Amino acid sequence: MIETIHGEFEIVKNFRDAFILDDFNKRYIDVFNIYPYVVGDYSAGILRLKGFTKDNFNIIPDYLVESCAPNCAYFILKNPHVNPNQNRKE
């Protein structure tokens, strides 16, 4: 578990040591609180964050291939405080 100013998260994957606490704290916004998984990747030196639900968690590898630079540094965090059975409002 890692403690951030936005709560505790579990690091699922930290490819190429991508997780930098200060960058994460600056980029994270409260809208990500509804997602049980948050993926962060660096594009042109800027951290990008994207949330995933339990239903689309399995497409994270596709997202990394299709939307990220090849071999880029990325991380996957799990938010243990999100109820996995709650329905996301569209």
C-alpha positions, 0 to 999 in steps of 0.5 A, a space after each residue: 500500500 502507498 499513502 497519498 494525499 488522496 488516500 491509500 492505493 495498492 500498486 499493481 504494476 510499476 513498469 520502469 519505476 513510473 510511479 512518482 508520488 509528487 506527480 501523482 498527487 498533483 495530477 489526481 482529481 476527485 473524479 478518479 475516486 469512482 474507479 477501482 483502478 487508475 493507470 498512469 503513463 508518461 507521455 512527453 514527460 507529462 503524467 496522464 491518468 485514466 480510470 478503469 472499472 472492474 468491468 473494463 480492467 481487462 482492457 488495460 493491456 490494450 489501452 497501453 498498446 494503443 494509447 501510450 508510447 511504445 515501452 513508456 513508463 506506466 503504473 497501475 494502482 488499485 483503489 481498495 476503498 472503491 466498492 467494486 459492485 457500485 454502478 458508475 454513473 454516466 
